[in-house]
């Protein structure tokens, strides 16, 4: 009888498996900025520069009847059914503008940060802000292109509009375009509410978020190892050996019990089927999602599933590693059930 082959179980791609420090993960914007110009069918508004991310809230899942408009597809022109996820996206506002400068043999540093002079009352309550009032428009006029190498915005969501909670979520978001285009975009939008429909309509995105927490779990559920024989002396749901006596010690590669879930994860190349304004919400009108409720603001519909439980904040960004196969896909939504 041949020897049973037992390869190791569980991915070592993300290690250690521990709880996320933040409810919205930080993002490296450099690869997203580099690849944003390569994505031809990703929706962009008429302006040349735009924000590369948006804070949304997971609403729930549904079944969507779609028409496949993908060229050379075997189901082209046919009615197909896919599972979809709905994300509610209340407006974003700019909290501050952050300017970076890179010196020789050094990483880039923040050289200046300008606060917006039109902040939410709830944000003023929870943040320590300077007492001296600053005119944002005048401060931006003083900034010249040669004074900085890069600029980003600190943006915050307005979940109060979606009837979720009072406290907004804050995240740093990168901008696309050259320095002149970025400055122009900020000057035109620092006191305005940014809508999801102006920046993400169709195309590929990445979803950054925290998975659903599952608490303390054993190695069978946590790593997917096989159950031992029912005659095993010291338990079925555990590894047979955790390591040698000499040299003593347990390797971190051995499947052990521990915390599971509540991890920071990214799902790449998700397809936006459609994005709708609150006033055009015929698809989800009067629909109540379990654990969430009704949709009250703008929303997007994405093919497939997304990590996290209902009401989890999800940061969607332009795709950082788009593929030609995914870029080709084109769907038209017909009905939502």
Helices and strands as residue ranges (DSSP letters): H 29-36, E 53-68, E 79-88, E 92-101, E 109-115, H 121-126, H 136-142, G 145-147, E 150-157, E 170-173, H 179-189, G 196-198, E 203-210, E 215-217, H 219-223, E 258-260, E 264-276, G 278-280, E 299-303, E 313-318, H 324-328, E 331-336
